[in-house]
């Protein structure tokens, strides 16, 4: 691959990672938070934080599993850090 092809591929991967990130960073559904708060006996804020951590961890696992190469999961991890 030439330089321009590599740049286009990197840009495509970055855009895909950003779309994936936008989907996993959506706020938790209020009904889910309320339900989990009742079951866990925790505050809504605690439940939102824990759900956020769980969704991010699962998203990285899925990205690694679905990756055709190691860069896809790395792109998602870098996007999450930002």
KEKEZA-426945 format. One record per atom (N, C-alpha, C): residue in one letter; z, x, y; atom name. Coordinates in steps of 0.1 Angstrom, whole numbers. Layout:
N
{"A",{Z,X,Y},"CA"};
...
END
This chain:
82
{"X",{0,8,-12},"N"};
{"X",{0,0,0},"CA"};
{"X",{0,9,12},"C"};
{"X",{-7,4,22},"N"};
{"X",{-7,11,35},"CA"};
{"X",{4,7,44},"C"};
{"X",{5,14,55},"N"};
{"X",{16,12,65},"CA"};
{"X",{17,-3,69},"C"};
{"X",{5,-9,73},"N"};
{"X",{5,-22,78},"CA"};
{"X",{9,-32,67},"C"};
{"X",{4,-30,55},"N"};
{"X",{8,-39,44},"CA"};
{"X",{23,-38,41},"C"};
{"X",{28,-26,42},"N"};
{"X",{43,-25,40},"CA"};
{"X",{51,-32,51},"C"};
{"X",{46,-31,63},"N"};
{"X",{53,-38,75},"CA"};
{"X",{52,-53,73},"C"};
{"X",{40,-58,69},"N"};
{"X",{38,-73,67},"CA"};
{"X",{47,-78,56},"C"};
{"X",{48,-70,45},"N"};
{"X",{57,-74,34},"CA"};
{"X",{72,-74,38},"C"};
{"X",{76,-64,46},"N"};
{"X",{90,-63,50},"CA"};
{"X",{93,-75,60},"C"};
{"X",{83,-79,68},"N"};
{"X",{85,-90,77},"CA"};
{"X",{86,-103,69},"C"};
{"X",{77,-104,59},"N"};
{"X",{77,-116,51},"CA"};
{"X",{91,-118,44},"C"};
{"X",{96,-107,38},"N"};
{"X",{109,-107,31},"CA"};
{"X",{120,-110,41},"C"};
{"X",{120,-105,53},"N"};
{"X",{130,-107,63},"CA"};
{"X",{130,-122,67},"C"};
{"X",{118,-128,69},"N"};
{"X",{117,-142,72},"CA"};
{"X",{122,-151,61},"C"};
{"X",{119,-147,49},"N"};
{"X",{124,-155,37},"CA"};
{"X",{140,-154,37},"C"};
{"X",{145,-142,39},"N"};
{"X",{160,-140,39},"CA"};
{"X",{166,-149,50},"C"};
{"X",{160,-149,62},"N"};
{"X",{165,-157,73},"CA"};
{"X",{165,-172,70},"C"};
{"X",{155,-177,63},"N"};
{"X",{154,-191,59},"CA"};
{"X",{165,-194,49},"C"};
{"X",{167,-185,40},"N"};
{"X",{177,-187,29},"CA"};
{"X",{191,-187,36},"C"};
{"X",{193,-178,45},"N"};
{"X",{206,-177,52},"CA"};
{"X",{208,-189,60},"C"};
{"X",{198,-194,67},"N"};
{"X",{201,-207,75},"CA"};
{"X",{205,-218,66},"C"};
{"X",{200,-219,54},"N"};
{"X",{204,-229,44},"CA"};
{"X",{218,-228,40},"C"};
{"X",{222,-215,37},"N"};
{"X",{236,-214,31},"CA"};
{"X",{247,-213,42},"C"};
{"X",{243,-212,54},"N"};
{"X",{253,-211,65},"CA"};
{"X",{255,-225,72},"C"};
{"X",{249,-235,67},"N"};
{"X",{252,-248,72},"CA"};
{"X",{266,-252,70},"C"};
{"X",{272,-259,80},"N"};
{"X",{286,-263,79},"CA"};
{"X",{288,-272,66},"C"};
{"X",{300,-271,60},"N"};
{"X",{303,-279,49},"CA"};
{"X",{303,-294,53},"C"};
{"X",{299,-303,44},"N"};
{"X",{300,-317,46},"CA"};
{"X",{314,-322,49},"C"};
{"X",{316,-330,59},"N"};
{"X",{330,-334,62},"CA"};
{"X",{337,-342,51},"C"};
{"X",{329,-350,43},"N"};
{"X",{335,-357,32},"CA"};
{"X",{339,-347,21},"C"};
{"X",{331,-337,18},"N"};
{"X",{335,-327,8},"CA"};
{"X",{348,-320,13},"C"};
{"X",{349,-316,25},"N"};
{"X",{360,-309,30},"CA"};
{"X",{373,-318,29},"C"};
{"X",{372,-330,33},"N"};
{"X",{383,-340,32},"CA"};
{"X",{387,-341,18},"C"};
{"X",{378,-343,8},"N"};
{"X",{381,-345,-6},"CA"};
{"X",{388,-333,-11},"C"};
{"X",{383,-321,-8},"N"};
{"X",{389,-309,-14},"CA"};
{"X",{403,-306,-7},"C"};
{"X",{404,-310,5},"N"};
{"X",{417,-308,12},"CA"};
{"X",{428,-317,5},"C"};
{"X",{424,-329,2},"N"};
{"X",{434,-338,-5},"CA"};
{"X",{437,-332,-19},"C"};
{"X",{428,-327,-26},"N"};
{"X",{430,-322,-40},"CA"};
{"X",{438,-309,-39},"C"};
{"X",{434,-300,-30},"N"};
{"X",{440,-287,-30},"CA"};
{"X",{453,-287,-22},"C"};
{"X",{455,-297,-14},"N"};
{"X",{467,-297,-5},"CA"};
{"X",{467,-287,5},"C"};
{"X",{455,-284,10},"N"};
{"X",{452,-274,20},"CA"};
{"X",{447,-280,33},"C"};
{"X",{448,-273,43},"N"};
{"X",{442,-278,56},"CA"};
{"X",{427,-278,55},"C"};
{"X",{421,-286,64},"N"};
{"X",{406,-287,65},"CA"};
{"X",{401,-273,68},"C"};
{"X",{407,-266,77},"N"};
{"X",{402,-253,81},"CA"};
{"X",{402,-243,70},"C"};
{"X",{413,-243,62},"N"};
{"X",{414,-234,50},"CA"};
{"X",{402,-238,40},"C"};
{"X",{400,-251,38},"N"};
{"X",{390,-255,28},"CA"};
{"X",{376,-251,34},"C"};
{"X",{374,-252,47},"N"};
{"X",{361,-248,52},"CA"};
{"X",{359,-233,50},"C"};
{"X",{369,-225,53},"N"};
{"X",{368,-211,52},"CA"};
{"X",{365,-207,37},"C"};
{"X",{373,-213,28},"N"};
{"X",{371,-209,14},"CA"};
{"X",{357,-214,9},"C"};
{"X",{353,-225,13},"N"};
{"X",{339,-230,9},"CA"};
{"X",{329,-220,15},"C"};
{"X",{330,-215,27},"N"};
{"X",{321,-206,33},"CA"};
{"X",{320,-193,24},"C"};
{"X",{332,-188,20},"N"};
{"X",{332,-176,12},"CA"};
{"X",{325,-178,-1},"C"};
{"X",{328,-190,-7},"N"};
{"X",{323,-193,-21},"CA"};
{"X",{307,-194,-20},"C"};
{"X",{303,-201,-10},"N"};
{"X",{288,-203,-8},"CA"};
{"X",{281,-190,-6},"C"};
{"X",{287,-181,2},"N"};
{"X",{281,-168,5},"CA"};
{"X",{280,-159,-8},"C"};
{"X",{291,-160,-16},"N"};
{"X",{292,-152,-28},"CA"};
{"X",{281,-157,-38},"C"};
{"X",{281,-170,-39},"N"};
{"X",{271,-176,-48},"CA"};
{"X",{257,-173,-44},"C"};
{"X",{254,-174,-31},"N"};
{"X",{241,-171,-25},"CA"};
{"X",{237,-157,-28},"C"};
{"X",{246,-147,-28},"N"};
{"X",{242,-133,-31},"CA"};
{"X",{239,-132,-46},"C"};
{"X",{247,-139,-54},"N"};
{"X",{244,-139,-69},"CA"};
{"X",{230,-145,-72},"C"};
{"X",{227,-156,-66},"N"};
{"X",{214,-162,-68},"CA"};
{"X",{203,-153,-63},"C"};
{"X",{205,-147,-51},"N"};
{"X",{194,-138,-45},"CA"};
{"X",{192,-127,-55},"C"};
{"X",{203,-121,-61},"N"};
{"X",{201,-110,-70},"CA"};
{"X",{194,-115,-83},"C"};
{"X",{197,-126,-87},"N"};
{"X",{191,-131,-100},"CA"};
{"X",{177,-134,-98},"C"};
{"X",{173,-140,-86},"N"};
{"X",{159,-144,-84},"CA"};
{"X",{150,-133,-78},"C"};
{"X",{156,-122,-75},"N"};
{"X",{149,-111,-69},"CA"};
{"X",{139,-105,-78},"C"};
{"X",{127,-103,-73},"N"};
{"X",{117,-96,-81},"CA"};
{"X",{119,-81,-79},"C"};
{"X",{126,-77,-69},"N"};
{"X",{130,-63,-67},"CA"};
{"X",{144,-63,-60},"C"};
{"X",{150,-51,-59},"N"};
{"X",{163,-50,-54},"CA"};
{"X",{164,-53,-39},"C"};
{"X",{153,-53,-32},"N"};
{"X",{153,-54,-18},"CA"};
{"X",{156,-69,-13},"C"};
{"X",{153,-78,-21},"N"};
{"X",{155,-92,-17},"CA"};
{"X",{170,-95,-15},"C"};
{"X",{179,-91,-25},"N"};
{"X",{193,-93,-24},"CA"};
{"X",{198,-85,-12},"C"};
{"X",{193,-73,-10},"N"};
{"X",{198,-65,1},"CA"};
{"X",{194,-71,14},"C"};
{"X",{183,-77,15},"N"};
{"X",{179,-84,28},"CA"};
{"X",{188,-96,30},"C"};
{"X",{192,-103,20},"N"};
{"X",{201,-114,22},"CA"};
{"X",{215,-109,26},"C"};
{"X",{220,-99,19},"N"};
{"X",{233,-93,23},"CA"};
{"X",{233,-88,37},"C"};
{"X",{222,-81,42},"N"};
{"X",{222,-77,56},"CA"};
{"X",{222,-89,65},"C"};
{"X",{215,-99,62},"N"};
{"X",{214,-111,71},"CA"};
{"X",{228,-118,71},"C"};
{"X",{235,-118,60},"N"};
{"X",{249,-124,60},"CA"};
{"X",{258,-116,69},"C"};
{"X",{257,-103,68},"N"};
{"X",{266,-94,77},"CA"};
{"X",{263,-96,91},"C"};
{"X",{251,-99,95},"N"};
{"X",{248,-101,109},"CA"};
{"X",{253,-114,114},"C"};
END
